[in-house]
C-alpha cells in the first residue's frame, strides 16, 4: 500500500513539474527571452511577442489549470484515490 502512494505522489510531482516548465516557457521564454523573434509574427494585428507578454501567458496558465484537473482526475481513478 505504501508503494502505491509513493508512486501516486511521484507521478503527481512529475505532472506538476511538466506543467510548471510549460508555464515558465510560455511566460518567461515567449514573453521575455524570445520576444524579438516572435514579434515578427502577427496575431490579430498584434505582434506575437507582445501578445504573449501581455495576455498569452495568462491564457496558458488557465489552460494549465484545466489540464492539471483533467490529468489528476485520471490519476486519481487509476490509483483509486477518493476525497472523503
DOTI-145510 format. One record per residue (C-alpha): residue number from 0; x, y, z. Coordinates in nm, 2 decimals. Layout:
<recs>
i->NUM; east->X; north->Y; up->Z;
...
</recs>
This chain:
<recs>
i->0; east->0.00; north->0.00; up->0.00;
i->1; east->0.28; north->0.24; up->0.08;
i->2; east->0.44; north->0.18; up->-0.26;
i->3; east->0.11; north->0.27; up->-0.43;
i->4; east->0.10; north->0.61; up->-0.26;
i->5; east->0.47; north->0.68; up->-0.33;
i->6; east->0.41; north->0.60; up->-0.70;
i->7; east->0.10; north->0.82; up->-0.69;
i->8; east->0.29; north->1.11; up->-0.54;
i->9; east->0.58; north->1.06; up->-0.78;
i->10; east->0.35; north->1.08; up->-1.08;
i->11; east->0.18; north->1.39; up->-0.93;
i->12; east->0.51; north->1.56; up->-0.89;
i->13; east->0.61; north->1.47; up->-1.25;
i->14; east->0.29; north->1.62; up->-1.38;
i->15; east->0.34; north->1.94; up->-1.17;
i->16; east->0.70; north->1.97; up->-1.29;
i->17; east->0.60; north->1.94; up->-1.65;
i->18; east->0.32; north->2.19; up->-1.62;
i->19; east->0.54; north->2.44; up->-1.44;
i->20; east->0.80; north->2.41; up->-1.71;
i->21; east->0.53; north->2.48; up->-1.97;
i->22; east->0.42; north->2.79; up->-1.78;
i->23; east->0.78; north->2.91; up->-1.75;
i->24; east->0.84; north->2.87; up->-2.12;
i->25; east->0.52; north->3.05; up->-2.21;
i->26; east->0.56; north->3.34; up->-1.97;
i->27; east->0.94; north->3.39; up->-1.94;
i->28; east->1.05; north->3.23; up->-2.25;
i->29; east->0.80; north->3.36; up->-2.50;
i->30; east->0.72; north->3.68; up->-2.32;
i->31; east->1.07; north->3.79; up->-2.24;
i->32; east->1.35; north->3.59; up->-2.40;
i->33; east->1.20; north->3.52; up->-2.74;
i->34; east->1.00; north->3.84; up->-2.77;
i->35; east->1.20; north->3.98; up->-3.06;
i->36; east->1.18; north->3.67; up->-3.29;
i->37; east->0.81; north->3.63; up->-3.20;
i->38; east->0.74; north->3.99; up->-3.28;
i->39; east->0.80; north->3.91; up->-3.65;
i->40; east->0.47; north->3.71; up->-3.64;
i->41; east->0.13; north->3.89; up->-3.61;
i->42; east->-0.17; north->3.76; up->-3.42;
i->43; east->-0.49; north->3.96; up->-3.47;
i->44; east->-0.29; north->4.27; up->-3.57;
i->45; east->-0.06; north->4.25; up->-3.27;
i->46; east->0.30; north->4.13; up->-3.25;
i->47; east->0.31; north->3.77; up->-3.11;
i->48; east->0.59; north->3.85; up->-2.86;
i->49; east->0.38; north->4.15; up->-2.72;
i->50; east->0.07; north->3.93; up->-2.71;
i->51; east->0.25; north->3.66; up->-2.51;
i->52; east->0.39; north->3.92; up->-2.27;
i->53; east->0.05; north->4.08; up->-2.21;
i->54; east->-0.21; north->3.80; up->-2.24;
i->55; east->-0.07; north->3.48; up->-2.38;
i->56; east->0.10; north->3.36; up->-2.06;
i->57; east->-0.23; north->3.42; up->-1.87;
i->58; east->-0.42; north->3.21; up->-2.12;
i->59; east->-0.16; north->2.94; up->-2.10;
i->60; east->-0.19; north->2.94; up->-1.72;
i->61; east->-0.57; north->2.90; up->-1.73;
i->62; east->-0.52; north->2.61; up->-1.98;
i->63; east->-0.26; north->2.45; up->-1.74;
i->64; east->-0.52; north->2.46; up->-1.46;
i->65; east->-0.77; north->2.27; up->-1.68;
i->66; east->-0.50; north->2.02; up->-1.79;
i->67; east->-0.40; north->1.97; up->-1.43;
i->68; east->-0.76; north->1.90; up->-1.32;
i->69; east->-0.81; north->1.65; up->-1.61;
i->70; east->-0.48; north->1.47; up->-1.55;
i->71; east->-0.53; north->1.45; up->-1.17;
i->72; east->-0.88; north->1.31; up->-1.21;
i->73; east->-0.73; north->1.04; up->-1.44;
i->74; east->-0.45; north->0.97; up->-1.19;
i->75; east->-0.70; north->0.95; up->-0.90;
i->76; east->-0.91; north->0.70; up->-1.09;
i->77; east->-0.60; north->0.49; up->-1.18;
i->78; east->-0.49; north->0.47; up->-0.82;
i->79; east->-0.84; north->0.46; up->-0.68;
i->80; east->-0.79; north->0.77; up->-0.46;
i->81; east->-1.10; north->0.94; up->-0.34;
i->82; east->-1.16; north->1.25; up->-0.14;
i->83; east->-1.37; north->1.19; up->0.17;
</recs>
